[in-house]
């Protein structure tokens, strides 16, 4: 059994999709960031970084923090969604890393300066807006060539990227309209039962950032 500490934002959804895709049994532990629960001693004892998502695997005794690390751990544990050749795995790592290291942080910055900031600061707003479009354009170009990010098969990279399209991009003025290949891909991934189950999870009583 896995104890899953999360918030149903894009990052939490990424980890939830991987839990569902791999068929792990898990218990949800919502962490209310708005009330500072991520900095409470009880949670810091689980993850001293004080961020989410985190999983604690009672079967292996392992604690893993962060969407990419969680995804790699679960896929490695179950021997799935990483590809069956070095070339395919390299593509999975490439696109999964881009989502975790570039696209996710770009959307975080876009959210902070477009939504959370008490005053509008033109430079960071423009910078992160441009970064989001640039990175989505890279995914768009890739998906004009292949059915999924790492090639012709669904992989860890798609599981991590999906919430960027379904949740984060919903904040953009035009959503994914400028990206038809991304829209096609999003609709395909959205049909997966594991993705549907993960995206339907909620954290009752927790104030989730919009």
N, C-alpha and C positions, 0 to 999 in steps of 0.2 A: 504494500500500500504506500502511496506517495501522498505526503502533505504538501499542498500547493498553495503558496502565499501569492496573492495576485490582486490586481485591480483590472476591471474589464475595459481598459484602454487598449490601444493597438498592441502594445508590448505584451500585456496579459493575454490578449487574444492569440497572439503568436504561440505562446507556450501552451495555451489550452488546446489549440489545433493539434499540436504535436502529441499531447497527451491522448487526445481522442484518436488520432491516426494510428498510434502505436498500441492502442487498446489497454493502456495502463489503468489500473484502479486508483482513484485518488479522492482525497478529501479537500474541499475548497476552504481556504482561510482568507476571506476578503480583508484587505488592509486599507483603512480609510486614510488616504494621504492628506485630505483636507483637514482632518482632525489631528494630524501628526502621529498617527499610529505607527508609521514606519520608523519613527525615532524613539518609540517606547522601548524600555529595557527588555521587555519580553520578545519583541521582534529583533532587536539588535543582537540578542543571544542566538537567534537563528541566522541572521545575516548582518554582520557588523557594518556593511556598507550602508544599510538603511534604505535600500531601494527594492523594487519589485520588477519582475517576478522571481521567486525563489522556490525550488522544490527540495524536499527532504525525502529520500528514498529509503524507507525502512528495510527493504530487502537487501540493499547493498551497503547501507550506512553512509551514503553519499549525500552531500548538500551541494546543489548547483544553483548559481545565480546568473541571470541574464538570458535573453532570448536565444542568442546564437549558441551559447554553452549548453543550455537546456535542450535545444534542438539536436545538437550534435550528440549529446549524451544519450538521449532517448533513441535516436536513430541508430547509434552504434550498439546500444544495448539490445535492440530488437533486430538488427541487421536489415534495415529497410530505409528507403527514401534517400540513399546516398549514391546509388549507381553501382553497377557491377564491373566497371573498368576504371582504370586510372584517369583516362580522358574524361569520362562522365563525372567522376567524383571531383575532378578539377573544376569542371563547369558548375557543379553544385556549390562547391566552396566559394567560387568566384562570385556567383550571384547572391548566395546567402550572406556572404561577407559584405557585399555592396549594400544590401538591405540593412544589415545590422550596424555597419560602421558609417554609412553615408546617408541613405534615405531616411532611416529612423531618426537620427539626430537632426537632419534637415527639417523634418516635420515637427520635431520637438521645438527647435528654434522658431519655426514659423508660428507655432501655437503660442509660445511665450510672448513674442513681440507683436503678434496680431490680436491675441485674445487676452492674455494675462497682464501685459504691461499697463501701468496706470496712465501712461501717456504714449502717444505714437512717436516713435523714433524712426525717421525715414531710412537711415542707412541699414540698420539690422532688418527692418521690414523688407526692404528691397532685396537685401542679400539673401535672406532665407527663402523668400518667394522665388527668386531666380534659381537657387539651389534645388528647390523642390521640382521646378519645371525641368531643369537640366537633367536631374536624375530620373524623373518619370520619362523623359524623352529617351534616355538610354534603355530603359525597360521596353518602351514602345518599339524602338528600333530592333531590339532583340526578338520581340514577339512577332515582328513581321517576318522573321526568318524561321522560327521554331514554334511548336505548339505550346511548349512550356519553357521556363527560363533556362533549364539545364539541357534542353533538347526535346525529344519527343515523349518523354515520360514525366509525370508529376513527381516532384522531389521536395526535399527539405527547403530548397530555395523558394518554391511556390508557396509552401505553407507559411514561411516567414513573410513573404511579400504581400500575401492576400490582405491582411488588415490595413496595410498602407493604402490599398485601392478602395477597400470597402468602408473604412472608418476615417483614416486621416484625410484622404482626398475629398471626402464629402465636405470638408471645410472650404475647399477651393471654389471660387466664384462659378466656374463652369464644371466643377467636378472632373470627371474623366472624359468629357465630350471631345476635347482636343486629341484624345489618344484612343482611336478606334481599336487597335490591336490589344491594348490593355483592357478595354471594355469587353472584348471577346473572351480574353483569357479570364477576366474576373467572373463572367457568367459561367464559364466552364468549371472553374474551381468552386464556385458557390454551390454547384450541384452535388458536391461530395458530401455524403452523410456525416462524416467526421467533422467537416468544416461547419456544417449547419448546426451540429450539436454544440460545438465550441462557441460559435457566435451567438447562440441562444442563451448561454450561461449569463447569470446576473449576480449581482452582489447586493442583496437586499439590505437596506439601511446604510449603505455606503454612498457618500457623495462623490460621484465620479466626475472628473473634469470633462467639460464638453468637447 
